[in-house]
């Protein structure tokens, strides 16, 4: 994005443009819960039960079905146990009283070494489970299709019940207990469920009962958010310095003037650099999403994430190093320590030197490598802009591959500013960079305030206050 604006209204238009960019990113990235008025077709699946027999959703066609989605494993969710036990007992009671009722359970399991949920439930709670029961081990090939039904405001409902009519439509969804929040719809009794099945089967049922929470991650939103978070002044200034250095060494004479060949090469180098950065974000997304599967339902995670984001937001407005420096100086003075500074090449400096050597053989590969090194070495500069996005990703119910793809797209957006800087001559690229830095100075403070607000929203969830 290159802003060439008349001087009198330049600042106002810049501010308006980036407010609009931020709003578009938020709208594209997040969507509100959907309260469906009509029944929705249940996603098809095929599963292997713990008894070794296969069953699929289509096997239950012709009569209503209760699909029981739960998480019973070792270690067990302690806060959920009362609801887990109560719902299994009611389902067993319903099956005993009305053997014709169709039931199926899909047990989500993070620990592949745990005993299956059916065996644990029968052992712990002394129930007779006579209906099909399948284990869905992470990354949840079955239950991921039903994410919008057991996901409640970013946390999992454990257990969740779905009523599916004879035509395969979801007629109702009940969130029995929301992890980290407490009882939602509560344990559904055998009598209540049987009556609802009768209503669904008799044609008296209209629409969909319950809430469907669709919290989709938009690729376009991640791309816009990547652009927004790339506008840390130190990050842009560092990229300008790196590219000026590399390109000057590459073609000292030609790069000082604008030409078709240098512009085309600069454009390709900018693309390669961006893809190098995006590759690092892809790997980071895989790791964070994998870790997120184990921590996102924890209230402690909400508290820690909130505190980190509040500190990062403050750092965006005024660096924490500056805030803490008087304290550090006093400690050094108290200990009688003088100022000490050891000259040492940074990772980024060493990586630039390595990339320049590769540039001699291939400018594209050299730029790609530089993008990888830059993404790894720039962290102290732009961490406060990017880390809130990583924390948010860890809190989402998405697979590691989806997390990797989303951060890859985010990385593409994050590297976009370098493309025009690399495309034009050093003089023009420098002026473009100055525009970015002036915009970034304003955007960084705005982003800091936003991160503080989001951090507070996360932190108060620990105390049970759900502002989002």
C-alpha positions in Angstrom: 0.0 0.0 0.0 1.6 3.3 -1.1 0.0 6.5 0.1 0.8 9.5 -2.0 -1.6 12.2 -0.6 -1.9 15.9 -0.8 0.0 17.5 2.1 -2.9 19.4 3.9 -5.1 16.3 4.4 -2.5 13.6 4.4 -2.5 12.8 8.1 -6.3 12.7 8.4 -6.6 10.4 5.4 -3.9 8.2 6.7 -5.7 7.8 10.0 -9.0 7.1 8.3 -7.5 4.6 6.0 -5.9 2.6 8.7 -9.0 2.7 10.9 -10.9 1.3 7.9 -8.2 -1.3 7.4 -8.5 -2.4 11.0 -12.3 -2.6 10.9 -12.2 -4.7 7.7 -9.6 -7.0 9.2 -11.8 -7.6 12.3 -14.9 -8.1 10.3 -13.2 -10.5 7.9 -11.4 -12.4 10.7 -14.2 -12.9 13.2 -17.8 -13.7 12.8 -20.6 -13.6 15.5 -22.5 -16.5 16.8 -25.3 -17.7 14.5 -28.7 -18.4 15.9 -30.1 -20.6 13.1 -33.8 -20.4 12.3 -33.8 -23.5 10.1 -32.5 -27.0 10.6 -29.0 -27.6 9.1 -27.8 -30.8 7.4 -25.6 -32.8 9.8 -22.1 -33.5 8.3 -21.7 -37.1 7.2 -19.1 -39.3 9.0 -18.0 -42.9 9.3 -16.6 -44.2 12.5 -15.2 -47.4 14.0 -16.8 -48.2 17.3 -14.8 -49.5 20.3 -16.4 -52.9 19.6 -14.7 -52.9 16.2 -17.9 -52.4 14.2 -18.2 -49.5 11.7 -21.2 -47.1 11.7 -22.0 -44.0 9.9 -24.5 -41.2 10.2 -26.5 -42.5 7.2 -27.1 -45.8 9.1 -29.5 -43.9 11.4 -31.6 -42.4 8.6 -35.3 -42.9 8.9 -35.6 -42.1 12.7 -34.3 -39.4 15.0 -30.8 -39.7 16.5 -29.1 -38.3 19.6 -25.5 -37.6 18.8 -23.5 -37.4 22.0 -20.2 -35.6 21.6 -18.0 -35.7 24.7 -14.5 -35.9 26.1 -13.9 -38.7 28.6 -10.2 -39.7 29.0 -7.3 -39.8 31.4 -6.7 -37.1 32.6 -10.4 -36.3 33.0 -11.7 -32.7 33.0 -12.4 -32.5 36.7 -14.7 -29.5 36.5 -16.8 -31.3 33.9 -17.1 -34.6 35.7 -20.5 -34.0 37.3 -22.0 -33.1 33.9 -20.2 -35.9 32.1 -21.4 -38.5 34.5 -24.9 -37.1 34.7 -25.4 -37.0 31.0 -24.1 -40.6 30.4 -26.4 -41.8 33.2 -29.4 -40.1 31.6 -28.5 -41.5 28.2 -28.2 -45.0 29.6 -31.5 -44.6 31.4 -33.2 -43.5 28.1 -31.8 -46.5 26.2 -33.0 -48.9 29.0 -36.5 -47.4 29.0 -36.8 -47.1 25.3 -34.5 -49.6 23.5 -35.7 -48.3 20.1 -34.2 -44.9 20.6 -31.1 -44.3 18.4 -28.0 -43.1 20.2 -24.4 -42.6 19.2 -21.4 -41.3 21.0 -18.2 -39.8 19.6 -15.6 -39.3 22.3 -12.9 -36.7 21.6 -9.6 -37.8 23.0 -6.4 -35.9 23.3 -4.4 -38.6 25.0 -4.0 -41.5 22.6 -2.6 -43.7 25.4 -5.7 -43.3 27.6 -8.3 -46.1 27.8 -11.3 -45.5 25.7 -14.1 -43.3 27.1 -16.7 -46.1 27.1 -14.6 -48.4 29.3 -13.8 -45.5 31.7 -17.4 -44.5 32.0 -18.6 -48.0 32.6 -15.8 -48.5 35.3 -16.2 -45.1 37.0 -19.9 -44.6 36.9 -21.3 -48.1 36.7 -23.4 -47.5 33.6 -24.4 -49.9 30.9 -23.5 -48.4 27.5 -25.3 -50.4 24.8 -25.2 -48.0 21.9 -22.5 -47.3 19.3 -19.5 -45.5 20.8 -16.5 -44.3 18.8 -13.2 -42.7 19.9 -12.1 -39.6 17.9 -8.4 -39.0 18.6 -6.8 -35.7 17.9 -6.8 -34.1 15.3 -10.5 -35.1 15.5 -11.3 -36.2 12.0 -15.0 -36.7 12.9 -15.8 -34.0 15.5 -13.9 -31.3 13.6 -16.9 -31.4 11.2 -19.1 -30.5 14.1 -16.9 -27.7 15.5 -19.6 -25.0 15.2 -21.8 -27.1 17.6 -19.5 -28.0 20.4 -17.4 -24.8 20.2 -18.9 -22.1 22.5 -17.3 -18.7 22.4 -13.9 -20.1 21.8 -14.2 -22.9 24.4 -15.5 -26.4 24.2 -18.8 -27.7 25.4 -18.3 -31.0 27.2 -20.6 -32.8 26.7 -22.7 -31.6 23.8 -25.9 -33.3 22.5 -27.3 -32.9 19.0 -30.8 -34.1 18.0 -30.7 -35.1 14.3 -34.1 -35.8 12.6 -34.9 -38.7 10.3 -33.8 -36.7 7.3 -30.3 -36.0 8.7 -31.0 -32.4 9.7 -29.8 -31.0 13.1 -32.9 -30.1 14.9 -31.4 -29.1 18.3 -28.1 -28.6 20.0 -27.6 -28.6 23.8 -24.3 -27.4 25.4 -24.4 -29.2 28.7 -21.3 -27.7 30.2 -18.9 -25.1 28.9 -15.3 -25.7 30.0 -14.0 -22.7 32.0 -17.5 -21.2 32.3 -19.8 -23.7 33.9 -23.2 -25.2 33.3 -25.0 -24.0 30.1 -28.1 -25.9 29.1 -27.4 -28.5 31.8 -27.8 -32.3 31.8 -30.7 -33.3 29.6 -32.9 -35.9 31.4 -34.0 -39.1 29.8 -37.7 -38.0 30.0 -37.0 -34.6 28.4 -34.9 -36.2 25.6 -37.6 -38.8 24.8 -40.3 -36.2 24.5 -38.1 -34.1 22.2 -37.4 -37.1 20.0 -41.2 -37.7 19.8 -41.8 -34.1 18.8 -39.0 -34.2 16.2 -40.3 -37.5 14.7 -43.9 -36.4 14.7 -43.3 -33.3 12.6 -44.2 -30.8 15.3 -40.7 -29.6 15.5 -39.8 -26.4 13.6 -36.4 -24.9 13.0 -33.3 -25.5 15.1 -33.3 -25.2 18.9 -30.2 -24.0 20.5 -27.2 -21.9 19.6 -24.7 -22.5 16.8 -21.4 -20.6 17.3 -19.6 -20.1 14.0 -16.2 -18.6 14.7 -14.5 -19.0 11.3 -11.1 -17.7 10.6 -11.0 -15.8 7.4 -8.0 -15.9 5.1 -8.7 -12.4 3.9 -8.9 -11.2 7.5 -5.5 -12.8 8.4 -4.0 -11.2 5.3 -5.2 -7.7 6.3 -4.1 -8.3 9.9 -0.7 -9.3 8.7 -0.4 -5.9 6.8 -1.6 -4.0 9.9 0.9 -5.7 12.3 3.8 -5.2 9.9 3.7 -1.5 10.4 5.9 -1.4 13.4 8.3 1.5 12.6 11.4 -0.4 13.8 10.5 -3.4 11.7 10.0 -1.3 8.5 13.1 0.7 9.1 15.1 -2.5 9.6 13.8 -4.0 6.4 14.7 -0.8 4.5 18.2 -0.9 5.9 18.7 -4.6 5.1 17.4 -4.3 1.5 19.5 -1.1 0.9 22.6 -2.9 2.0 21.9 -6.2 0.1 20.8 -4.5 -3.1 23.7 -2.0 -3.1 26.1 -4.9 -2.8 24.2 -6.8 -5.5 24.3 -4.0 -8.1 26.0 -0.9 -6.9 25.6 1.1 -10.0 22.3 -0.1 -11.5 20.4 -0.1 -8.2 21.1 3.6 -7.7 18.8 4.4 -10.7 15.5 3.0 -11.6 15.4 0.7 -14.6 13.1 -2.0 -16.0 15.6 -4.8 -15.2 16.3 -3.7 -11.6 12.6 -3.0 -10.9 11.6 -6.5 -12.1 14.4 -8.1 -10.2 13.5 -6.1 -7.1 9.9 -7.1 -7.4 10.8 -10.8 -7.5 13.2 -10.4 -4.6 10.5 -8.7 -2.6 8.1 -11.7 -3.4 10.8 -14.2 -2.4 11.5 -12.4 0.8 7.8 -12.3 1.7 7.4 -16.1 1.1 10.5 -16.8 3.2 8.8 -14.9 6.1 5.5 -16.7 5.5 7.2 -20.1 5.6 8.4 -19.4 9.2 4.9 -18.3 10.2 3.5 -21.5 8.7 5.8 -23.7 10.9 5.0 -21.5 13.9 1.3 -21.9 13.2 1.6 -25.7 13.1 3.3 -25.6 16.5 1.0 -23.1 18.2 -2.2 -24.8 17.0 -0.8 -28.2 18.3 0.0 -26.7 21.7 -3.4 -24.8 21.7 -5.2 -28.1 21.6 -4.1 -28.8 25.2 -4.3 -25.3 26.8 -7.1 -23.4 25.2 -9.8 -24.7 27.6 -7.9 -23.6 30.7 -8.8 -20.5 32.6 -5.2 -20.1 33.6 -4.4 -19.8 29.9 -6.9 -16.9 29.6 -5.3 -15.2 32.6 -1.7 -15.6 31.4 -2.6 -14.6 27.8 -4.4 -11.5 29.1 -1.5 -10.4 31.2 1.0 -10.9 28.4 -1.2 -8.9 25.9 -1.6 -6.1 28.4 2.1 -5.9 28.9 2.7 -6.0 25.1 0.1 -3.3 24.6 1.9 -1.0 27.0 5.1 -1.8 25.3 3.7 -0.6 22.0 2.9 2.7 23.5 6.0 3.0 25.6 8.7 0.3 25.5 9.0 -1.7 28.7 12.8 -1.3 28.5 12.4 2.4 29.0 9.9 2.0 31.8 12.2 -0.5 33.6 15.5 1.2 32.9 15.4 3.5 36.0 14.8 0.4 38.1 17.7 -1.5 36.4 20.0 1.5 36.8 19.2 1.7 40.5 19.9 -2.0 40.9 23.2 -1.7 39.1 24.1 1.3 41.2 23.2 -0.5 44.4 25.4 -3.5 43.3 28.3 -1.2 42.4 28.2 -2.4 38.8 29.2 0.0 36.0 27.9 0.1 32.4 29.0 -2.8 30.4 28.4 -3.4 26.7 29.9 -6.2 24.6 30.0 -5.7 20.9 28.6 -8.8 19.3 27.0 -9.5 15.9 23.3 -10.2 16.1 21.6 -13.1 14.5 20.1 -10.8 11.9 23.6 -9.4 11.0 25.0 -12.8 10.6 22.0 -14.0 8.5 22.3 -11.0 6.2 25.9 -11.8 5.6 25.0 -15.4 4.8 22.2 -14.4 2.5 24.5 -12.0 0.6 26.7 -15.0 -0.2 23.7 -16.9 -1.6 22.7 -13.8 -3.6 25.8 -14.3 -5.7 24.3 -17.5 -7.1 20.6 -16.8 -7.0 18.9 -13.6 -6.0 15.5 -15.3 -5.5 16.9 -18.0 -3.2 19.0 -15.5 -1.4 16.0 -13.3 -0.8 13.9 -16.3 0.4 16.6 -17.2 2.8 16.9 -13.7 4.0 13.1 -13.7 4.6 13.5 -16.8 6.8 16.3 -15.3 8.8 14.6 -12.0 9.1 11.4 -13.6 10.5 13.5 -15.4 13.1 15.7 -12.4 14.0 13.3 -9.5 13.9 11.3 -10.8 16.9 12.6 -8.3 19.5 11.5 -5.5 17.3 8.0 -6.5 16.2 7.1 -9.1 18.9 4.6 -6.9 20.6 2.7 -6.5 17.3 2.6 -10.2 16.3 2.4 -12.1 19.6 -1.3 -11.2 20.3 -2.1 -12.8 17.0 -0.2 -16.0 18.1 -2.0 -16.0 21.4 -5.4 -15.6 19.6 -4.5 -18.5 17.3 -3.6 -20.7 20.2 -7.1 -20.1 21.7 -8.9 -21.3 18.5 -10.4 -24.7 17.9 -8.6 -25.4 14.6 -6.3 -28.2 13.5 -2.5 -27.6 13.3 -2.6 -27.7 9.5 -5.3 -25.0 9.4 -3.3 -23.0 12.0 -0.2 -23.2 9.8 -2.1 -22.1 6.7 -3.7 -19.2 8.5 -0.3 -18.0 9.8 1.2 -18.5 6.4 -1.4 -16.1 4.9 -0.8 -13.8 7.9 3.0 -13.9 7.0 2.2 -13.0 3.4 0.4 -9.9 4.6 3.2 -9.2 7.1 5.8 -9.1 4.3 3.7 -7.0 1.8 5.4 -3.6 2.7 8.8 -4.8 1.5 7.6 -5.5 -2.1 7.4 -1.8 -3.2 10.5 -1.0 -1.2 12.4 -3.7 -3.1 10.8 -3.0 -6.5 11.9 0.6 -7.0 15.3 2.3 -6.9 16.9 2.9 -3.5 15.9 6.6 -3.5 12.3 5.8 -4.3 12.2 2.9 -2.0 13.6 5.0 0.8 10.8 7.6 0.3 8.2 4.8 0.4 9.8 3.5 3.5 9.5 6.9 5.2 5.7 6.8 4.5 5.5 3.4 6.1 7.4 4.5 9.2 5.3 7.7 9.6 2.1 5.6 9.4 3.6 2.9 11.6 4.3 5.3 14.4 0.6 6.1 14.7 -0.6 2.5 14.0 1.7 1.0 16.7 0.1 3.2 19.5 -3.4 2.4 18.2 -2.6 -1.3 18.1 -1.2 -1.1 21.6 -4.4 0.3 23.0 -6.4 -2.4 21.2 -4.1 -5.1 22.5 -4.6 -3.8 26.1 -8.3 -3.9 25.7 -8.2 -7.5 24.3 -5.8 -8.5 27.1 -8.3 -7.2 29.7 -11.1 -9.2 28.1 -9.0 -12.3 28.2 -7.8 -11.8 31.8 -11.2 -11.2 33.3 -12.4 -14.5 31.9 -10.3 -16.1 34.6 -12.8 -14.6 37.1 -15.8 -15.7 35.1 -16.6 -12.4 33.4 -17.3 -13.2 29.8 -17.1 -10.0 27.8 -16.6 -11.9 24.6 
